[in-house]
Amino acid sequence: MLMPFDSNTYIIPLKYIIFCFFCKMFMKIERSSFSMEEKLFNKHFVAITVINFIVYMVYYLFTVIIAFVATRELGAQTSQAGLATGIYILGTLLARLIFGKQLEVFGRRLVLRGGAIFYLLTTLAYFYMPTISMMYLVRFLNGFGYGVVSTATNTIVTAYIPARKRGEGINFYGLSTSLAAAIGPFVGTFMLDNLHIDFRMVIVLCSVLIGCVVVGAFAFPVKNMSLNAEQLAKTKSWTVDSFIEKKALFITAIAFLMGIAYASVLGFQKLYTSEIHLTTVGAYFFVVYALIITITRPAMGRLMDAKGDKWVLYPSYLFLAMGLFLLGSVSSGGSYLLSGALIGFGYGTFMSCGQAASIQGVDEHRFNTAMSTYMIGLDLGLGAGPYLLGLIKDLALGSGVASFRHLFWLAAVIPLICTLLYLLKTKTRQVVS
C-alpha cells in the first residue's frame, strides 16, 4: 500500500534551487579578481547560461506533460502520445543538422535572434491543436525553433569560457540544462496536478518565458567567430565531415542510448504516477532531481578536469540504471523520490560531462559541430525513446501499473549496456596506445 505524501515537506527546497544556483554565479562574478578573459563567471557566461536555462526549461515542461494531454484531451493511444512527445525531436534534429553546420556562416547573432523569434511563434501555436495530427505539426515546428536556439547557445557559451577552465565551465553551463530538465517538468506537472490549471495557462506561461528569451537574444552582445578562407570553405561544403564531428561519434552513440533510457521518465512519468496514485508527489520527483544536480554537478566538473571522463561517466551509467529500476519498483512516496535522486545524479551528470567529452581533442572552430553531433545523439534518443517504448508497451506489455513497471525495468538495462560499451572502448584505447 502506498504511503501518504505531504507536499508541504518538499515545497520549500524548490524556492531556493534556481535562486541559489544563479546567485552563486553572480557572487563569483563580484569576488573574482581575474580579467574578463580569465574568470569563468563573467557576465556574458552567466547571461547566456540563463538564456539557455529558459530555453531548455520550456522544452522539458512541454515534453513531460504532452503525452498526458494527448491521451486525456485528444484520446490518443500510448504509442501516439509517445510520437507526439518524440516528433518534437525530429524538428530539433533538422535544426541541428542545418545550423550545427552553418552557424558560423549565418553568424551566431542572427541564428540566436531568428531562432528565438521562431521559438516564440511556434510556442503560441500550441493554442491551436484540435487533433492529434495538428499536435504533431505544432510539436515538429516548435522542436525546430528549440533546436535553432539551443544550437546557438551551446556554441556561443564556449567563447566565454577560459581554456584552462573548459571542463568546469561547460559543466556549470550544463547544470543550467540539467536544472531545466528538472524544473520544467516540475512546473508542468505541478500546474496540472496540484494547481489544476488548464493547459492553456501552461502555454501562456511558456510564451512569456520565451518572450524573455527573445528580449535577451537582442540585448546579448553575441561574439561572432571569424573564419579563415580554408575554414569557411569546409563549413560551406556539403560533406559528412561538415555535419558530423567524427571524434565525437562514440560519446554521441552513448548519448543516444542514455536519451532513450531517460525518455521513459519524460514520456511516461506523468501517466505512471496517475496509475499508482502518486500524482501529488509526482511533481516533487523533479525537485529532488534538481537538488541532487545542484549539489553534485560542480564537483563532477572539477573531478572530470582532474581525473578524466571515466571517473564521472561510469557512475552516471550505474546510478541511472539503479534509479530506473527503483522507479519501476516504487511502493511509497519516499522510494519514488529516492529514484528521482538516483536518476538526477546519473542522467544529470552524464548530460554535461558527456557534452564536455564531445569536444575533447577537437579543434576550436569545430566545437559547434562536435557539440551539435553530441546533441543530435542525445535528442534523437529523447525523441525516439517515447515512441519506441510506447510501442513496446502497447504491443508487448499491455496496460495497467505492471506494464509501466516493466517499461522502467527495461529502460534500466540500457545504461548498463552503455557501461559495457564504454568499458570496451576504454580497453581498446589502452591496447592501441
C-alpha positions in Angstrom: 0.0 0.0 0.0 1.4 3.4 -1.0 2.3 5.8 1.8 0.6 9.2 2.1 2.6 12.2 0.9 2.7 15.7 2.5 3.6 18.2 -0.2 4.5 20.9 2.3 7.5 18.8 3.3 9.1 19.3 -0.2 7.8 22.6 -1.5 10.4 24.8 0.4 13.6 23.4 -1.4 12.2 24.3 -4.8 12.1 28.0 -3.9 15.8 28.1 -3.5 17.3 25.7 -6.1 17.4 28.1 -9.0 17.8 31.2 -6.8 20.9 29.7 -5.1 22.5 28.5 -8.3 22.3 31.7 -10.2 23.1 33.9 -7.1 26.2 31.7 -6.6 27.3 32.6 -10.2 26.7 36.3 -9.7 28.5 36.3 -6.4 31.5 34.7 -8.1 31.5 37.5 -10.7 31.9 40.0 -7.9 34.5 38.1 -6.0 36.7 37.2 -9.0 39.9 39.3 -9.4 40.7 37.8 -12.8 40.3 39.6 -16.1 37.2 39.0 -18.2 39.2 36.6 -20.3 40.4 34.5 -17.3 37.5 34.4 -14.9 34.8 31.8 -15.5 31.8 33.6 -14.1 31.9 36.7 -16.3 28.7 38.5 -17.1 28.5 37.1 -20.6 28.8 33.5 -19.4 26.1 34.0 -16.8 23.8 35.7 -19.3 23.9 33.0 -22.0 23.6 30.4 -19.3 20.3 32.0 -18.0 19.0 32.2 -21.6 19.9 28.5 -22.1 18.1 27.6 -18.9 14.8 29.2 -20.0 15.0 27.6 -23.5 15.5 24.1 -22.1 13.0 24.6 -19.3 10.2 25.3 -21.7 11.2 22.3 -23.8 11.2 19.9 -20.8 8.0 21.4 -19.4 6.0 20.6 -22.6 7.8 17.2 -23.1 6.8 15.7 -19.7 3.1 16.7 -20.0 2.3 16.4 -23.7 1.7 12.6 -23.6 -0.8 13.2 -20.8 -2.5 16.0 -22.8 -2.6 13.8 -25.9 -4.2 10.8 -24.2 -6.6 12.7 -21.9 -7.7 15.6 -24.2 -7.3 14.1 -27.7 -7.9 10.4 -26.9 -4.5 9.2 -28.2 -3.1 5.7 -27.6 0.2 5.3 -25.7 2.2 5.0 -28.9 0.5 8.0 -30.5 1.2 10.0 -27.3 4.8 8.9 -27.4 5.0 10.1 -31.0 3.6 13.4 -30.0 6.4 13.6 -27.5 9.1 12.4 -29.8 8.3 14.1 -33.1 9.5 17.3 -31.5 13.0 16.0 -31.7 12.7 15.4 -35.5 12.3 19.2 -35.8 15.2 19.7 -33.4 17.4 17.3 -35.4 16.7 19.1 -38.6 17.7 22.4 -37.0 20.9 20.9 -35.5 21.9 19.4 -38.9 21.4 22.7 -40.7 22.7 25.2 -38.1 25.3 22.9 -36.5 27.0 23.1 -39.9 26.0 26.7 -41.0 26.1 28.5 -37.7 29.3 30.3 -38.3 28.3 31.1 -41.9 25.0 32.8 -40.9 26.6 34.2 -37.8 25.8 33.3 -34.2 24.0 36.6 -33.6 21.5 36.1 -36.4 20.8 32.5 -35.6 20.2 33.2 -31.9 17.8 36.0 -32.6 15.9 34.5 -35.5 15.6 31.2 -33.7 14.3 32.9 -30.6 11.5 34.6 -32.6 10.5 31.4 -34.3 10.5 29.5 -31.0 8.1 32.1 -29.6 5.7 31.9 -32.6 5.6 28.1 -32.5 5.0 28.1 -28.8 2.0 30.3 -29.3 0.8 27.7 -31.9 0.0 25.3 -29.0 -3.2 27.3 -28.6 -4.5 25.6 -31.8 -4.3 21.8 -31.5 -7.8 20.4 -32.2 -6.5 17.0 -33.5 -3.5 14.7 -32.8 -2.3 15.4 -36.4 -2.2 19.2 -35.7 -0.4 18.4 -32.4 2.3 16.5 -34.4 2.8 19.6 -36.7 3.0 22.1 -33.8 5.4 19.9 -31.9 7.6 19.4 -35.0 7.8 23.2 -35.7 8.4 24.0 -32.0 11.1 21.5 -31.9 12.8 23.1 -34.9 12.7 26.5 -33.1 14.1 25.0 -30.0 16.9 23.3 -32.0 18.0 26.5 -33.6 18.2 28.5 -30.3 19.9 25.7 -28.3 22.4 25.0 -31.1 23.4 28.7 -31.0 23.6 28.9 -27.2 25.6 25.7 -26.9 28.2 27.2 -29.2 28.1 30.8 -28.1 29.0 29.9 -24.5 32.3 28.4 -25.5 33.6 31.9 -26.4 33.2 33.0 -22.8 34.9 30.0 -21.0 38.7 30.3 -20.4 40.5 27.3 -22.0 42.0 26.3 -18.6 38.5 26.0 -17.1 36.7 24.4 -20.0 35.6 21.3 -18.2 34.3 23.2 -15.2 32.7 25.9 -17.4 30.8 23.5 -19.6 29.7 21.6 -16.5 28.3 24.8 -14.9 26.7 25.7 -18.2 25.4 22.1 -18.5 24.0 22.5 -15.0 21.5 25.0 -16.4 20.3 22.4 -18.8 20.1 19.7 -16.2 18.2 22.0 -13.8 15.9 22.9 -16.7 15.3 19.2 -17.1 14.1 19.1 -13.5 12.4 22.4 -13.0 10.5 22.4 -16.3 8.8 19.0 -15.6 8.1 20.1 -12.0 6.3 23.3 -13.1 4.3 21.4 -15.7 3.1 18.6 -13.5 2.6 20.8 -10.5 0.4 23.2 -12.5 -1.8 20.3 -13.9 -1.9 18.0 -10.8 -1.6 20.3 -7.8 -3.0 23.6 -9.0 -5.4 22.0 -11.5 -4.5 24.7 -14.0 -5.8 24.4 -17.6 -3.2 23.5 -20.3 -3.8 26.9 -22.0 -2.4 28.7 -18.9 0.7 26.5 -19.3 1.0 27.8 -22.9 0.7 31.4 -21.6 3.5 30.8 -19.1 5.8 29.3 -21.7 5.1 32.1 -24.2 6.0 34.7 -21.6 9.3 32.8 -20.8 10.3 32.6 -24.5 9.4 36.2 -24.9 12.1 36.9 -22.3 14.5 34.8 -24.3 13.7 37.0 -27.4 14.5 40.1 -25.4 17.7 38.6 -24.1 18.8 37.5 -27.5 18.6 41.0 -28.9 20.2 42.5 -25.8 23.1 40.0 -25.6 26.3 41.1 -27.4 27.0 37.9 -29.3 30.6 37.4 -30.4 30.7 36.1 -33.9 33.6 33.9 -34.9 35.9 34.9 -37.8 36.8 32.0 -40.1 39.8 32.0 -42.4 39.3 31.0 -46.1 40.0 27.3 -45.5 37.7 27.0 -42.5 34.9 28.9 -44.4 35.2 26.6 -47.4 35.0 23.5 -45.2 31.9 24.9 -43.4 30.2 25.7 -46.7 31.0 22.2 -48.2 28.2 19.6 -48.1 30.2 16.6 -46.8 29.7 14.2 -43.9 32.5 16.0 -42.1 30.7 19.3 -42.4 27.7 17.9 -40.5 29.3 15.4 -38.1 32.4 15.5 -36.0 33.8 12.0 -36.2 35.8 12.4 -33.0 32.5 12.8 -31.1 30.7 9.8 -32.6 31.3 7.4 -29.8 30.1 9.6 -27.0 27.2 10.6 -29.3 26.2 6.9 -29.6 26.3 6.6 -25.8 24.2 9.8 -25.6 21.6 8.3 -27.9 21.2 5.2 -25.6 21.1 7.4 -22.5 18.5 9.6 -24.1 16.2 6.5 -24.8 16.6 5.4 -21.2 15.7 8.9 -19.7 12.9 9.2 -22.3 11.0 6.6 -20.2 10.8 9.2 -17.4 9.9 12.2 -19.6 7.4 10.3 -21.7 5.6 8.2 -19.1 6.3 9.5 -15.6 3.1 11.6 -15.6 0.9 8.6 -16.7 2.7 6.3 -14.2 2.0 8.5 -11.2 -1.7 8.6 -12.2 -1.8 4.8 -12.2 -0.1 4.4 -8.8 -2.0 7.3 -7.3 1.1 9.4 -6.5 0.1 12.5 -8.5 0.7 14.7 -5.5 4.2 13.5 -5.1 4.8 13.2 -8.8 5.9 16.8 -9.4 8.4 16.7 -6.5 10.3 13.9 -8.2 11.9 16.7 -10.2 12.6 18.9 -7.2 14.8 16.1 -5.7 16.3 15.6 -9.2 17.3 19.3 -9.4 18.5 19.4 -5.8 20.9 16.5 -6.4 22.2 18.0 -9.6 22.8 21.3 -7.9 24.8 19.7 -5.1 26.9 17.3 -7.2 27.4 19.0 -10.6 30.3 21.4 -9.7 32.3 18.6 -8.1 31.8 16.4 -11.1 33.1 19.1 -13.4 36.3 19.5 -11.3 36.7 15.7 -11.0 36.5 15.4 -14.8 39.1 18.1 -15.3 41.4 16.5 -12.7 40.9 12.7 -13.4 39.3 12.3 -16.8 35.9 11.5 -18.1 35.7 7.8 -17.0 35.6 9.0 -13.3 32.3 10.6 -13.9 30.7 8.7 -16.8 30.8 5.2 -15.2 29.0 6.4 -12.1 26.4 8.2 -14.3 25.5 5.0 -16.1 25.2 2.9 -12.9 23.2 5.5 -11.0 20.7 6.0 -13.8 20.2 2.2 -14.1 19.6 2.0 -10.3 17.2 4.9 -10.4 15.1 3.5 -13.2 14.9 0.1 -11.6 13.8 1.7 -8.3 11.3 3.8 -10.2 9.7 0.7 -11.6 9.5 -0.8 -8.1 8.2 2.1 -6.0 5.8 1.3 -3.2 5.7 4.7 -1.4 6.4 8.4 -1.9 9.8 8.1 -0.2 11.1 5.4 -2.6 9.6 7.4 -5.5 11.7 10.5 -4.5 14.8 8.4 -3.9 14.5 7.1 -7.5 14.5 10.8 -8.6 17.7 11.4 -6.7 19.4 8.5 -8.3 18.2 9.4 -11.8 19.2 13.0 -11.2 22.7 12.1 -10.3 23.0 9.6 -13.2 21.4 11.4 -16.1 22.2 14.9 -14.9 25.9 14.1 -14.6 26.0 12.5 -18.0 24.3 15.4 -19.8 27.0 17.9 -19.1 30.1 15.6 -18.7 29.2 14.0 -22.0 29.0 17.4 -23.6 32.4 18.3 -22.3 33.8 14.9 -23.5 32.4 15.6 -27.0 34.9 18.4 -27.7 38.0 16.6 -26.3 40.7 16.6 -29.0 38.6 18.8 -31.3 39.8 22.0 -33.0 38.1 25.1 -31.6 36.5 26.0 -35.0 34.9 22.5 -34.9 33.4 22.9 -31.4 30.0 23.8 -32.7 30.0 20.7 -35.0 31.2 18.4 -32.2 28.6 19.7 -29.7 25.9 19.6 -32.3 26.8 16.0 -33.1 26.6 15.1 -29.4 23.2 16.9 -29.0 21.9 15.1 -32.1 22.5 11.8 -30.5 21.0 12.8 -27.2 18.0 14.4 -28.8 17.4 11.5 -31.1 17.3 9.2 -28.1 15.0 11.5 -26.2 12.8 11.8 -29.3 12.7 8.1 -30.4 12.5 6.8 -26.9 8.9 7.7 -26.0 7.6 6.3 -29.3 9.7 3.1 -29.2 9.0 2.5 -25.5 5.3 3.3 -26.0 5.1 0.9 -28.9 6.7 -1.8 -26.8 4.2 -1.1 -24.1 1.2 -1.3 -26.4 2.3 -4.4 -28.2 4.0 -6.5 -25.5 3.5 -5.1 -22.0 -0.2 -4.4 -22.1 -1.9 -1.8 -19.8 -2.1 -1.0 -16.1 0.5 -0.5 -13.4 2.5 -3.6 -14.2 3.1 -2.5 -17.8 4.7 0.7 -16.6 6.9 -1.1 -14.1 8.2 -3.4 -16.7 8.8 -0.5 -19.0 11.1 1.3 -16.5 12.9 -2.0 -15.7 13.5 -2.4 -19.4 14.9 1.1 -19.6 17.2 0.4 -16.7 19.1 -2.2 -18.8 20.1 0.5 -21.3 22.6 2.4 -19.1 24.2 -1.0 -18.2 24.8 -1.6 -21.9 26.4 1.9 -22.0 28.7 0.8 -19.2 29.9 -2.2 -21.1 30.3 -0.3 -24.3 32.4 2.4 -22.6 34.5 -0.3 -20.9 35.2 -1.9 -24.2 36.1 1.4 -25.8 38.5 2.2 -22.9 40.2 -1.2 -23.2 40.6 -0.8 -26.9 42.1 2.7 -26.5 44.6 1.3 -24.0 45.6 -1.5 -26.3 46.1 0.9 -29.2 48.2 3.1 -27.0 
